[in-house]
Amino acid sequence: MKLEIIKKDKMRRDIKIEVDKNTLSSIREKVLVKINKEVTIPGFRKGKAPLELVEKKYPDLMREEILKEAIPFYYNQAVKQENLEVVTLPTVKDVLYKDGKLSFVAEVEIRPQVKVEESLYKNIKIEYNPIKVEEEEWERFVRETKEKISGSLAKDKEKITDDFLAKWLGYQDKVELREAFHSEIYLNKALQRRREIEKQIIDTLLSKVKFDIPKSLVEEQKKDLITSQLIELRRRGISEEEVKKHYQEISKRAQVLAEEQIKLYYILEEIAKREGLKYNKDNLYEVVMGFILSSQA
């Protein structure tokens, strides 16, 4: 097999492959035996006709089957031989099968080279805003809930006591209700702060780590994001006319988000590999984000 890697840009490569007749002979014979078992040639039982006769009678089928077998086989050999980290399915072009010889070109995109300095992700300046449940929040909750109950009871809300309110909501008394309210609000605020902290980390990583990303992956991600957005808009009852009116805007936002998501994935993957973290595609974000948070001074 003759092999040449042509660099088209930072991410794209053309893998030019040529296979001579002798090298291709094993696949050719395998294909002929397979066809012989599947077709009927007058005067011979299935699988018993001379292979030369099969080749002569079914040249188009033979060519099709040889290409089907040979192209992925030699493509995979080339990728392994050159240690290429391919991120997309190949686009096969310039296929030529003549006189028992085969040549073709497989256009691919490769994994970007990502460098993330340890000093970057272990020294992110994170702002931890204090979490506090304000008395005003509790009072507003009590006031608004009493208003709802008074409407159901046709009773003045001023006559609804805090203990009555607690029992209405399934608590033993107002003390237990107050504790439950504070716990829930505190937890909600803690989750919101966690999202804000994660955004600080993501913004830092995306702004500091520079590299090119495969365009085909961005396009796939963009399509998925647009599809999800359109489904959500239709679920909310937005008309098709209104959707079409804002499609360009949706597409632009999806483009930016897709680029950020693909880039972030590679950054997190590089950190995970560098630190020897165990992860899979589904929990990569959770694992690396937890590691980064726990690594801050």
HELIX and SHEET records of a PDB file:
HELIX    1   1 LYS A   21  GLU A   38  1                                  18    
HELIX    2   2 LEU A   51  LYS A   57  1                                   7    
HELIX    3   3 PRO A   59  GLN A   81  1                                  23    
HELIX    4   4 GLU A  118  TYR A  121  1                                   4    
HELIX    5   5 GLU A  135  LEU A  153  1                                  19    
HELIX    6   6 LYS A  157  LYS A  159  5                                   3    
HELIX    7   7 ASP A  162  TRP A  168  1                                   7    
HELIX    8   8 LYS A  174  LYS A  208  1                                  35    
HELIX    9   9 LYS A  215  ARG A  235  1                                  21    
HELIX   10  10 GLU A  240  LYS A  245  1                                   6    
HELIX   11  11 TYR A  247  GLU A  275  1                                  29    
HELIX   12  12 LEU A  284  SER A  295  1                                  12    
SHEET    1   A 4 LYS A   2  LYS A   7  0                                        
SHEET    2   A 4 ARG A  12  VAL A  19 -1                                        
SHEET    3   A 4 LYS A 101  GLU A 109 -1                                        
SHEET    4   A 4 THR A  91  LYS A  98 -1                                        
END                                                                             
